[in-house]
Amino acid sequence: MTAASRKVLGDLAREKGRSALVVAAMAIGIAAFVAVLASYAILTRALNEGYAATNPASATLRMDSVDDRMLAAVRADPEVSAAEARRAVRGRIRGPAGWRNLSLFVVDDYRDIRVSTLSPEAGAWPPGPGEILLERDAFGVAGARIGDTAIVRTEHGAGTPLRIAGRVHDVGQAQARMENVVYGYASLDTLVQLGEERFLDQMKIVVARGARDAGHIESVAAGVRREVEALGGVVRSVDIPVPGEHPHAAIMGMLLLAMAAFGLFAVVLSGVLVVNLMTAVMTAQVRAVGIMKAIGGTRAGVASIYLRQAALLGGAAMAAGVPAGVEGSRILSRAMAVFLNFDIPSFSIPAWIFLLVGAVGILVPVAAASWPVLSASAVPVREALDDFGVSRTAFGESAFDRRLARVGGIARPLLLSIRNGFRRRGRTALTVGTFAAAGVFFMAALNVRGSMIRTLDRLFAGRKFDLTVRLAGMSDAAAVERAVARTPDAALGEQWISTEAAIPRAKAPGAAAEPGPRPSGPAGMHGGAPGGRGEAMHGHGAAARRRAAP
């Protein structure tokens, strides 16, 4: 071991208390930085790869009905690699947890799904007549288990008992818990049992090339629409999602990047401790610097010894923080995967994250130590050897010091503390600035939380109703008013009519149709707007406010 290396270790050993504090602070910041950054890489990869593996639809045409001729014509289009017909029916389901909103998806042949595929996990596959499969996240909403019998009611049918026969995973769906909707999957035969007509009204297509080119997808969808309309089909609208991106990928990415920014901020703030430590070291070793320079040491050589101390602190912090961050990333990734309802096949972390963390973990303490080290190593030999342990600038020379010296009326120990605090103003300003920055972030977090809570409270307070009743079709206004008046605890009712519309895209005429009224949702009562991916609020209904309790 060289003399310089022994000096580096010896200096750190003499300041072991401060050194341990610096290492611990930096390790916490590095652990948080690694955990969030690695989670971002793991989750983004797993979410997008899992979503891409389902062969998601590039566009969905919502129609009156889809027949075999239309499907055959679209499948023969060289610009389309796959096309399938489906149907989404809105209804209600009653399980152990009571009545819940239901989005029921119907596929012609579950054994040959090629677009937006499903993954069977348990129970029956495919669903038989009189059976329904539930998306795995929907079991908690319905409060049901495989083998239970649920009552399902759609717009045109009475309540029909269906057996919950299995569990599937649909990566492309929003979380059932978030939407408070039960996602179900049934066959055409079951649809007829529910009182609905036997037809499919959606056509999902996947483009043959340019799957991530939104303009190309719009052009292909417009061509498919023309083909369908030439065969007598009626296309009400065309939905084009963000190409190749899971619906929640952007939200998850922004959340994790914001958390990573806080982790990086913690690492940078820990650099302040490095500054204080190295300042104390250099202040105590001014004469040692002078001796090293007197026997031939250069400014760069002397500075490199002390900068190596800072780099060693960063290395020790990484040795403690990186393993903790890797384990934290697995915990955070599992929690986010459960929340967003997708699977993580691999927890491997890309090499670029370790390279980035290594660069940050070394550069931050070295950069923080540069100022005190370079300043102290620049002191001439004579002045360094003349150092006697206090500032070379006497207190009281500046106008500010003289004003501070005239302050009276307070206890002398406190006055001494104030004067000593301004003896090294740079260090004081650095410490105060660090506390101020931490306070800004803390207050910002509290303000954002308070603002969100207040905004949501005002939003719900402005609705001024407690319950929404969706009717199957247009109803007589007087009859609805009489029904509200006869309902116990209903103080006031108001009738609304709503429908669905779309604005055609200028650069791809025909990509969105002039929409007509869509079939209305089922009769039922629920608190708030209906859920279900791709389903907008429509139909006819009334809002009611409960009477105050006597």
Secondary structure, DSSP 8 states (H G I E B T S, - for coil): --HHHHHHHHHHHHTHHHHHHHHHHHHHHHHHHHHHHHHHHHHHHHHHHHHHHT---SEEEEES---HHHHHHHHT-TTEEEEEEEEEEEEEEEETTEEEEEEEEEES-GGG--SS--EEEEE-SS--TTEEEEETTHHHHHT--TT-EEEEEETTS--EEEEEEEEEE-TTS--HHHHTEEEEEE-HHHHHHTT--S---EEEEEESS-TT-HHHHHHHHHHHHHHHHHTT--EEEEE---TT--TTHHHHHHHHHHHHHHHHHHHHHHHHHHHHHHHHHHHHTHHHHHHHHHTT--HHHHHHHHHHHHHHHHHHHHHHHHHHHHHHHHHHHHHHHHHHT---S-----HHHHHHHHHHHHHHHHHHHHHHHHHHHTS-HHHHHT--SS-SS-TTSSHHHHHHHT--SS-HHHHHHHHHHTTTHHHHHHHHHHHHHHHHHHHHHHHHHHHHHHHHHHHHHHH--SEEEEESS---HHHHHHHHHHSTTEEEEEEEEE-------SSSTTSS----------SEEESSS---TT----EEEEEEEE----
